[in-house]
Amino acid sequence: MKVLSDDQVEAFHRDGYVMMKGAVSADDLTALQEVFAGWIADSRSHTGPWGTTVDGRARFDVEPGHSAETPALRRVASPVEVSDVYLEAMRRAPMVDAAAQLVGPNMEFNNAKVNSKQPGATTAVRFHQDFLYEPHTNDDLVAVLIFLDDVTAENGPLEVVPGSHRGPLYEHWQDGVFTGAVAADVAEEAAERAVACHGPAGSACLMHTRILHGSAPNRSASARTLYICTYRSEDSQPLQANHIPSRFDGEVVRGVATNRVRCSVSEMTFPEIPTGASFFEQQAQLGAV
């Protein structure tokens, strides 16, 4: 089904991202919000990361300073495994058809997560490229970042560098440590060129796997929560273990399985598979190198 206009598809290939209204239905948005509110309530009874993913890591990650009085849940890894609401949105929401217009028509699910910045959250996402976390035989991968809250200039919006998906793959290892972020000089230049992605709850940003992006802390009294689903062309095969593993990895969500593989030229150092609850711990190492 065609949900993006030709101009939107062209903008994605030119800029590396495109905004979309109505990425999920109004009913699905309400259901996604309600499930996440339940996870926030549950977080009040935990003092640190909890839950278990298929590889034994914690599923729910909290920001330093999290407490029952001031919950700071910042990551849910592979929510599709613990919520039918999140699983069904990943499979059938309008944003899935939009993603297939960009990397399809045969398309597989790669991984999913929720990244949240609760009011006053101090966590920043340093500039990085997703492809350096998830190397594949080709780079036809798209991350769909669904806004579960209204995203404003004040609550730590996604910031992208237009056109950077057509540029180099930057090193994400610094002084022998996988920081999951680009070097300081690259980040400084990226910050000068970055544009913020705002929009109402229910809209989404569809983002190429190579685009430079990051986000600032949430300085507002309003939460900023994103449900992020990443999809890959069915002929793009992973070169390393999925950094957010799921039993649904590789499920064909649009089109058919062809059993073919397509390779493009790229060169990078393999990422380090995280051992903690999320990549935030890896990025936190940047201040120590």
N, C-alpha and C positions, 0 to 999 in steps of 0.2 A: 504494500500500500504506500502511495506517495503522500508524505505529510510535509516534506520540506519543498519549498519552491526551487526552481532552477537557480535563482539568484542566491538562495541560501546555500545550496550545494557548491556553487562557484565560490562563495565567500569562504566556506570551510577549506576548500583546496587552496585558496589564495592566502588566507590569514591563519589557518590552522585551528580555527574554532568558529562556532556559530551559535547564536542564541535561538531558543525555541520556546514558544508559549505553549501551554497545555501539554507538557511532557507526560503528565499522568492525569487521569480524570479527577474531577473534584471529589468523588467518593473515595478513590484510591488515596488521594492526598490526605484526606481526613483519617483514613485507616492507618496510613504510614505514620502520621503524626501521633496518633493514639498509641500505637505500639512503641514508638520511641519514648513517649512520655512514661510508659510503663517501665521501660529500661532505666530512665532517669530515677524514677521512684525506687526501683530495685537497687540502684547504685548507692542509695543512702545507707544501706545496710552493709556496705563493703568499704574497707579502708584502702584497698588497692585493686589491681587488676584481678578479674575473676572469670569463671567459665572456661571452656576448653574447646579448641578447634580440632580439626581432624589430625593435625600434626602435633597436638599436645600443648600448643601455646595458649595463652589467655585470649578469650574472645573479646572481652570488654576491657577497655583501657581508660584510665582516669588521669587527669592532669595533676601534677604536684600541687598540694594544697586542697585537694578534694576532701570533703567532709560531709556528714549527714546534713549539716546546716547549709552548706554551700556545695552542692553536688557539681562535679566537673567531669562528667563522662565525655570523653573526646573521640573515642573510636569504638565501633562495633565491627569486628572482622567477620566477613561472610554471613551477614544477617539472613541470607536466603536459606541457611540451614536451620534456623531457629524460629522463622516466622513465615507462615504461608502467605501473608500479605506482601512481604518483601519479595518472596519467590515469584508470586504471580505477577507483580509489577515488572520484575526483571524479564518475564517471559512475554507479556502481552500488552504492556503500556504503549501508547503512541510513540514514545521515544525509542522503542525497539525498532519500529519501522523506519524512523528517521536515521538511526544508526546504520541500518541495512542499506539505505540510500548512499551512505558514505563509504562503507567497506564491503558491502554485500555484492550480489544478492544472497549468496550462501554465507551464513554468519554463525559463529559460535560464541557462547558465553565464556568469558575469561575469568573474571572475579568480581566481587562486590564488597563494599564496605560503607559504613556511615562515618563521616567525619563531622564532629560538632564542636562549636565554640560557644560555650555557655556565657552568659553575661559576665564581662570582666575577665574572660579567659586570657591568659598570658601566652599561650602557645602560638608561635608563628610557624608557618610552613615556608622553609627556605626554598629559593628558586632551584628547580630541578626539572628533569625530563622523565616522564614515566617509563619510556623505553629502556632507560638505564636500570630500571628495576625489573623489567620483564622482557628480556631479549627474545625475539622471534625471528623466523626465517625471512619475514618481510614486515614492514611497518604499517600495514593496514589494520591498525587498532584504533579504536575510539573510546574515550571515557565519556560517559554521560553523567553530568553532575546535576542532579535534580534538587532544586531548592525546596526544602521542607519548611523553611521560614522565609519571610521576606528578607532579601539580601540588600543591604544598603551600603553606603560609603563608610559607615561608622562601625559595622559589626564584623569586620575582617573578611571582606569579599575576596573571591578568587581574582588574582591578577595574572594576566597572560601577556606574552610578548608576541604581537602579531607577526607572522611570517617566519618566526624562529624555527618552525618545523621543517623548513627548507634549508636550514643552516646546519652547522656541525653538531655531532653528538659530543657533549662536553663531559670531561672526566668527573666522576662522582666519588672517586677515591682521593683523599687528601692526606699526604704524608703517611701513606700506608694504611689509612683507616677509611673504611667505607662510611662516609658521612651522609650519603644519599642526597647530596647537594653539590652545586657547582662551586668553583673557586670564587673567592671574594671579588676579584676583578670582573669576572663574568657576571656575578650577581649585581654588582654596582651598575654595570651597563644595562643589564636587564631591567633593573628598577627604574631607570630613566626612560625606558621605552614601553614599560608595561601599561596596560589599560585594565581598569577594574570592571568586573562583570556583575551588574546589579539586576534585580528583577523580583517580581512577586513570587510568593510560594506557588509551586506547581510548574514554574518555568524551569528551563535547564540550559546549561552550556554543554555543547558537544565539542570535545577537545581532542585533537590529534595527539598520538602517543609521544611525538617528538617535541611538542611545543614547550618552551620554557614557561614555567608558571610557579606561583607561590601565593602567600597571603599573610597579612599582618594579624596581630592579636585583635581580639574583640574589645574595643574600648567603650562599648555601649551597654545599655541595660537590656538589649534584645538578643536572643540567641540566634546563631547562624548555623544551621544544620543542613548537611548535604548527604543525600543518598547517591552513591557513586557506583555505577555499573559499567564495567569495561567489556567490550566485545571485540572480536577479531574476525577477520576474513577467514572462512573455513579452510583456505589453503595456506594460512599463516600458522606455522607450527612452533610451539615453544622450544627454546634451546636450553632452558634451565627450569628447575622446579618452580612452581607458582609461588610467589611470595605471600599470596593470600589464598591458601589452598581451599578447595571445596569439592565435595562429591559431585557437584554439578559442572565442574570444569570440563569444557569441551562439548557441552550439550548444544546441539544444533537448534538455534532458536528461530532462524529464518532460512528458507531454501532447503537444500539437501546436502548430505555428506558425499563428497566426490572422491575421497581417499587420494587427493592430489596435494602436492606441496609446491609452493612457489618461493623462490629465493631472490632476494635483492642484496646489493652490496652495502655492508655496514661493518664497522669495526669498533669494538668497545671492550673494556675490561668487565668480566662477569661481575654482577653485583654480589653482595653478601646476603644470604638468606637471613632475615631477622630471627633472633632467638627470643626476643621479648614480645610484648603484646602488640606493638605497632612500630612503624618506621619513625615515629617521633623520637624514640630513644636513639636511633641511629643518627638522626639530624642533630640531636642534642650534643653529640660528640664533636661537632664542628668547633665549638668554643674551646675544646681541649687540644686541638692539633696545631 
